[in-house]
Amino acid sequence: MNRRAALKQLSTVCGGIIAAPIATAVLAGCRASGEASWQPKILSAGQNQLLTIIAERIIPRTDTPGAADAAVNRFIDVIVADYFSHEQRDTFFKGLQDIQALCREINNNAFLDCTAHQQTALLQKLLEEAHSDIDKKTDAARFSTLIRQFTIIGYYTSEIGATQELRQPPMGQYLSCIPFTENSRAWAW
């Protein structure tokens, strides 16, 4: 996916309904740890690696950093661990398995063992299916939409996405986590 398409997707996501856990995490000042010794809260090492590669295929590094540079996988880990119900977690992990199964069916290989071109082609196929008029979309296509939302929101609310990609004019320092309570006034740029 190129940057223009990612921005278009972001405007679609933000203009429509954002999944409640994502909105809650963003409003709560969800911060993905920037520490080098970071360990996932809920994802296995393999799931974390899979999400990192999927996010990077959605927003790849070009002349600006990509989703992996923005640690979108950490953002997703925080959302799944802290803001998803047990049922939502089960659905999320099943979605990862569905993408792996579809990849094996199409490419005779696990997603991580495929070439970057094969990975991108699979994600593009799922995107096209998710946006098609097909009555019965696969679980993998529906899940790929969620992963795209997570990736786009995680990327553009990160310091890298806000300052290097969007080139938000600096107004002091970048603050990713501004405390917000029920009686607080809203922050705006």
C-alpha positions in Angstrom: 0.0 0.0 0.0 1.4 3.4 -0.9 1.3 6.5 1.4 -1.6 8.1 -0.5 -3.7 5.0 -0.1 -2.8 4.8 3.6 -3.9 8.4 4.1 -7.1 7.7 2.2 -7.8 4.6 4.4 -7.0 6.7 7.5 -9.6 9.3 6.5 -12.1 6.6 5.8 -11.4 5.0 9.2 -11.5 8.2 11.1 -14.6 9.4 9.2 -16.4 6.2 10.0 -16.8 4.1 13.1 -13.6 3.3 14.8 -13.6 0.1 16.9 -14.3 0.9 20.5 -11.1 -0.6 21.8 -9.0 1.5 19.4 -10.8 4.7 20.3 -10.5 3.9 24.1 -6.8 3.2 23.7 -6.1 6.4 21.8 -8.2 8.6 24.1 -6.6 7.0 27.2 -3.1 7.9 25.8 -2.1 4.4 24.9 1.6 4.3 24.8 3.6 1.5 23.2 6.9 1.1 25.0 9.9 2.4 23.1 12.3 0.3 25.2 14.7 -2.0 23.4 14.1 -4.7 26.0 10.3 -4.6 25.3 8.4 -7.9 25.5 4.8 -8.4 24.2 2.1 -8.4 26.9 -0.1 -11.0 25.2 1.4 -11.9 21.8 3.6 -14.8 21.3 7.0 -14.1 19.6 5.7 -15.6 16.4 2.5 -13.5 16.5 4.5 -10.4 17.2 6.8 -11.1 14.3 3.7 -11.8 12.0 2.1 -8.5 13.1 5.3 -6.5 12.5 5.6 -7.8 9.0 1.9 -7.3 8.2 2.0 -3.8 9.4 5.2 -3.1 7.5 3.5 -4.4 4.3 0.6 -2.0 4.9 2.8 1.0 5.6 6.3 0.2 4.2 9.4 2.2 4.8 10.0 4.5 1.9 11.6 7.9 2.1 9.9 8.0 5.6 9.9 5.4 8.3 7.4 2.5 8.0 5.0 0.8 10.5 7.8 -1.4 11.9 9.9 1.7 12.6 6.9 3.2 14.5 6.5 0.0 16.5 2.9 -0.5 15.5 3.1 -4.1 16.7 3.6 -2.8 20.2 0.6 -0.5 19.8 -1.5 -3.5 18.7 -0.2 -5.6 21.6 -1.3 -3.0 24.1 -4.8 -2.8 22.5 -5.3 -6.5 22.5 -3.9 -7.0 26.0 -5.4 -4.1 27.8 -8.6 -3.1 25.9 -10.0 -6.3 24.3 -12.4 -8.6 26.0 -11.5 -12.3 26.1 -13.9 -12.9 23.3 -12.3 -10.2 21.2 -8.9 -11.6 21.9 -10.0 -15.1 20.7 -11.4 -13.5 17.5 -8.2 -11.6 17.0 -5.9 -14.6 17.4 -8.2 -16.7 15.1 -7.8 -13.9 12.5 -4.1 -14.3 12.6 -4.5 -18.1 12.1 -6.9 -17.4 9.2 -4.3 -15.3 7.4 -1.7 -18.0 8.0 -4.1 -20.7 6.7 -5.0 -18.6 3.6 -1.3 -17.9 2.9 -0.5 -21.6 3.1 -3.4 -22.4 0.8 -2.4 -19.8 -1.8 1.4 -19.9 -1.5 2.1 -23.3 0.1 4.1 -21.4 2.7 3.6 -19.6 6.1 3.2 -15.9 5.8 6.7 -15.2 7.3 8.3 -17.6 4.8 6.8 -15.9 1.8 8.5 -13.2 -0.2 7.6 -9.6 0.4 5.8 -9.6 -3.0 3.7 -12.6 -2.0 2.8 -11.1 1.4 1.8 -7.8 -0.2 -0.3 -9.6 -2.9 -2.1 -11.6 -0.2 -2.9 -8.5 1.8 -4.1 -6.7 -1.3 -6.4 -9.7 -2.2 -7.9 -9.5 1.3 -8.4 -5.8 1.0 -10.1 -6.1 -2.3 -12.4 -8.9 -0.9 -13.2 -6.8 2.2 -14.2 -3.8 -0.1 -16.1 -5.9 -2.6 -19.9 -6.5 -2.8 -19.5 -10.2 -2.0 -22.1 -11.2 0.5 -20.0 -13.8 2.3 -16.6 -12.3 3.0 -14.0 -14.6 4.6 -13.0 -14.1 8.2 -9.5 -13.4 6.9 -10.8 -10.5 4.8 -12.7 -9.0 7.7 -9.7 -9.4 10.0 -7.4 -7.7 7.5 -9.6 -4.6 7.7 -9.1 -4.6 11.5 -5.3 -5.0 11.1 -5.3 -2.1 8.6 -7.2 0.1 11.1 -4.8 -0.8 13.9 -1.8 -0.2 11.7 -3.0 3.1 10.3 -4.1 4.5 13.7 -1.0 3.2 15.5 1.3 4.7 12.8 -0.3 8.1 12.5 -0.7 8.6 16.3 3.0 7.6 16.8 5.7 10.2 17.0 7.2 8.9 13.7 3.9 9.1 11.9 2.9 12.5 13.3 6.2 14.2 12.9 8.0 12.6 10.0 5.2 11.3 7.8 2.5 14.0 8.4 5.1 16.6 9.2 3.0 18.0 12.0 4.5 21.5 12.8 6.4 21.3 16.0 4.7 23.0 18.9 7.2 22.2 21.6 7.8 18.6 22.1 5.7 15.6 20.9 3.6 14.2 23.7 2.0 10.9 22.9 0.3 10.4 26.2 -1.6 13.4 27.5 -3.7 12.4 30.6 -7.4 12.5 29.9 -10.0 12.0 32.5 -13.8 12.2 32.4 -13.8 15.9 33.4 -10.8 17.0 31.3 -11.1 19.4 28.4 -10.1 18.1 25.0 -6.6 18.7 23.6 -6.3 20.0 20.1 -3.4 20.9 17.8 
